[in-house]
Amino acid sequence: MAGLPTIRIRTRRKYYRLIFTGLMALMMSLIISTALILVKTGYSDHFFADLLGSWGLAFIFAWPSAFICAYLIQEHVLSRIEFY
Protein backbone atom coordinates (compact mmCIF):
# COMPACT_ATOMS: atom_id res chain seq x y z
CA MET A 1 0.00 0.00 0.00
CA ALA A 2 2.89 2.37 0.63
CA GLY A 3 3.96 2.22 -3.01
CA LEU A 4 0.65 3.41 -4.45
CA PRO A 5 0.55 7.07 -5.52
CA THR A 6 -2.01 9.40 -4.01
CA ILE A 7 -4.36 11.00 -6.50
CA ARG A 8 -5.10 14.66 -5.84
CA ILE A 9 -7.42 16.91 -7.78
CA ARG A 10 -7.03 20.67 -7.73
CA THR A 11 -10.06 22.86 -8.22
CA ARG A 12 -11.30 26.27 -7.25
CA ARG A 13 -12.63 26.90 -3.74
CA LYS A 14 -15.98 28.10 -5.11
CA TYR A 15 -16.79 24.54 -6.20
CA TYR A 16 -16.35 23.13 -2.68
CA ARG A 17 -20.04 23.18 -1.72
CA LEU A 18 -21.09 21.77 -5.08
CA ILE A 19 -18.63 18.86 -4.88
CA PHE A 20 -19.28 18.18 -1.19
CA THR A 21 -23.07 18.11 -1.53
CA GLY A 22 -22.82 16.05 -4.72
CA LEU A 23 -20.74 13.34 -3.05
CA MET A 24 -22.88 13.42 0.06
CA ALA A 25 -26.10 13.12 -1.97
CA LEU A 26 -24.58 10.30 -4.03
CA MET A 27 -23.74 8.22 -0.96
CA MET A 28 -26.90 8.99 0.99
CA SER A 29 -29.22 8.28 -1.93
CA LEU A 30 -27.46 4.93 -2.49
CA ILE A 31 -27.79 3.93 1.16
CA ILE A 32 -31.42 5.00 1.45
CA SER A 33 -32.44 3.44 -1.88
CA THR A 34 -30.78 0.16 -0.94
CA ALA A 35 -32.44 0.09 2.47
CA LEU A 36 -35.89 0.93 1.11
CA ILE A 37 -35.72 -1.72 -1.62
CA LEU A 38 -34.54 -4.35 0.87
CA VAL A 39 -37.32 -3.46 3.32
CA LYS A 40 -40.03 -3.24 0.69
CA THR A 41 -39.28 -6.24 -1.55
CA GLY A 42 -36.26 -7.98 -0.06
CA TYR A 43 -33.37 -9.29 -2.12
CA SER A 44 -34.48 -10.66 -5.48
CA ASP A 45 -33.02 -11.57 -8.85
CA HIS A 46 -33.62 -8.06 -10.23
CA PHE A 47 -32.38 -6.25 -7.11
CA PHE A 48 -29.53 -4.40 -8.83
CA ALA A 49 -31.70 -3.29 -11.76
CA ASP A 50 -34.25 -1.92 -9.29
CA LEU A 51 -31.46 -0.30 -7.29
CA LEU A 52 -29.95 1.54 -10.27
CA GLY A 53 -33.34 2.90 -11.32
CA SER A 54 -34.25 3.94 -7.81
CA TRP A 55 -30.81 5.38 -7.07
CA GLY A 56 -30.83 7.52 -10.21
CA LEU A 57 -34.21 8.99 -9.41
CA ALA A 58 -33.29 9.54 -5.76
CA PHE A 59 -30.06 11.32 -6.72
CA ILE A 60 -31.96 13.73 -8.99
CA PHE A 61 -33.88 14.92 -5.94
CA ALA A 62 -31.10 14.51 -3.36
CA TRP A 63 -28.43 16.73 -4.90
CA PRO A 64 -30.44 19.95 -5.25
CA SER A 65 -31.99 19.33 -1.84
CA ALA A 66 -28.58 18.83 -0.21
CA PHE A 67 -27.17 21.89 -1.99
CA ILE A 68 -30.03 24.14 -0.82
CA CYS A 69 -29.96 22.74 2.74
CA ALA A 70 -26.18 23.16 2.99
CA TYR A 71 -26.47 26.78 1.85
CA LEU A 72 -29.26 27.56 4.31
CA ILE A 73 -27.49 25.92 7.22
CA GLN A 74 -24.09 27.49 6.51
CA GLU A 75 -25.40 30.98 5.79
CA HIS A 76 -28.30 31.30 8.20
CA VAL A 77 -27.61 28.94 11.09
CA LEU A 78 -23.85 28.48 11.42
CA SER A 79 -23.21 32.17 10.87
CA ARG A 80 -25.11 32.89 14.11
CA ILE A 81 -23.01 30.49 16.19
CA GLU A 82 -19.73 31.68 17.63
CA PHE A 83 -17.20 28.87 17.47
CA TYR A 84 -14.03 28.93 19.60
PyMOL commands that set and color helices and strands:
alter all, ss='L'
color gray80, all
select helices_A, chain A and resi 13-40+47-80
alter helices_A, ss='H'
color red, helices_A
deselect
rebuild
show_as cartoon
